[in-house]
Amino acid sequence: MSATRAEALCARQGVPVRVRSYEHDAAATNFGAEAVAKTGLGADRVFKTLVVDSGGALAFALVPVAARLDLRAVARELGGKKARLADRAVAERATGYVMGGITALASRSALACLVDSSAAAEPSFIVSAGARGRNLELAYADFARLTGARLAAIATAG
């Protein structure tokens, strides 16, 4: 497989990444759990990228696969009253990626990006590379530089 847009962005910017690939099961619907199971990586280090809608504005929210997204916390962080997960078609259109491969890296639209504060606890974390069955391991600081992400307490126990 050729490099994804996210991988190409990291290469252009000189960001060191480790590509972690696995054979995606077309029947899988829980993409984060599949990535954890097939790579053997910890569910606290693999982050799922969700697109949220807060008052009509879309944003990325990244939380560990082992956790759940706290929509109230997301709304507070984005300055809104409520937040909800964006519809699949809306998320795919805004990002240019398919569900299960959505990433904030090289997204079609520049969206606000919140990452659960647990991402800073390790030297690196794992996010989607922009395709199902493909992830990138990189330092949170590099991810934040490329996406404008900021840390926030947006996860609750899964």
Backbone hydrogen bonds, N-H to C=O, Kabsch-Sander energy under -0.5 kcal/mol:
donor,donor_aa,acceptor,acceptor_aa,energy
6,A,129,A,-0.6
7,E,129,A,-0.5
8,A,4,T,-2.6
9,L,5,R,-2.3
10,C,6,A,-2.2
11,A,7,E,-2.3
12,R,8,A,-2.7
13,Q,9,L,-2.2
14,G,11,A,-1.1
15,V,10,C,-2.8
18,R,137,E,-1.8
19,V,17,V,-0.5
20,R,135,N,-2.8
21,S,19,V,-0.5
22,Y,133,G,-2.3
24,H,22,Y,-0.7
26,A,24,H,-0.7
28,A,25,D,-2.2
31,F,29,T,-1.0
34,E,30,N,-2.0
35,A,31,F,-2.2
36,V,32,G,-2.3
37,A,33,A,-2.6
38,K,34,E,-2.7
39,T,35,A,-1.7
40,G,36,V,-2.0
45,R,42,G,-1.7
46,V,42,G,-1.5
47,F,45,R,-0.6
47,F,126,I,-3.2
48,K,63,V,-3.0
50,L,48,K,-0.7
50,L,61,A,-2.5
52,V,50,L,-0.5
52,V,59,A,-2.9
53,D,84,R,-3.3
54,S,52,V,-0.5
54,S,57,A,-2.9
55,G,53,D,-0.6
57,A,54,S,-1.4
59,A,52,V,-1.9
60,F,112,A,-3.2
61,A,50,L,-2.6
62,L,114,L,-2.6
63,V,48,K,-1.6
63,V,61,A,-0.5
65,V,46,V,-2.9
66,A,43,A,-2.4
67,A,64,P,-2.0
68,R,156,T,-2.8
70,D,154,I,-3.1
71,L,69,L,-1.0
74,V,70,D,-2.1
75,A,71,L,-2.4
76,R,72,R,-2.3
77,E,73,A,-2.6
78,L,74,V,-2.1
79,G,75,A,-0.6
79,G,76,R,-1.1
80,G,75,A,-3.0
84,R,53,D,-1.8
86,A,51,V,-2.9
91,A,87,D,-2.7
92,E,88,R,-2.8
93,R,89,A,-2.3
94,A,90,V,-2.5
95,T,91,A,-2.0
96,G,92,E,-2.5
101,G,98,V,-2.5
107,S,104,A,-1.0
108,R,95,T,-2.3
109,S,94,A,-1.0
111,L,109,S,-0.9
112,A,58,L,-0.7
114,L,60,F,-2.3
115,V,150,R,-2.3
116,D,62,L,-2.8
117,S,152,A,-1.4
119,A,116,D,-2.3
120,A,117,S,-1.5
121,A,118,S,-1.5
122,E,119,A,-0.7
125,F,138,L,-2.5
126,I,45,R,-2.7
127,V,136,L,-2.5
129,A,134,R,-2.5
131,A,134,R,-0.6
134,R,131,A,-1.5
135,N,20,R,-2.4
136,L,127,V,-3.2
137,E,18,R,-2.2
138,L,125,F,-2.3
138,L,136,L,-0.6
143,F,139,A,-2.1
144,A,140,Y,-3.0
145,R,141,A,-2.0
146,L,142,D,-2.0
147,T,143,F,-1.9
148,G,144,A,-2.6
150,R,113,C,-1.9
152,A,115,V,-2.1
154,I,152,A,-1.5
156,T,68,R,-2.6
158,G,66,A,-1.0
